[in-house]
Amino acid sequence: MISKIPEKLSEVRHIIEIFYKDDETFRSIYDDYLEYLKALQFWEQSNAEDAPARQYEYSDLVHELEIELIEIMKKREVKSAE
């Protein structure tokens, strides 16, 4: 079971838990997503000179992985409906 699901994805928590358990590709992408989200949160709190660039970089990565995760869930949902 997943211990951490960001608020943004909490509405699909049950689906994420199923996919995380059953789908190795999903699990790998989700783990990357959490790591990038953690890095983004770090850089958002940082006063380092390169913090804005890192925030942009990790924000973009988090967004891309969110889209990829949602697409995986939608594809599987469509296959289940057929």
Secondary structure, DSSP 4 states (H G I P E B T S, - for coil): --S---GGGGGGHHHHHHHHHH-HHHHHHHHHHHHHHHHHHHHHH---TTHHHHHHHHHHHHHHHHHHHHHHHHHHHHHHH-
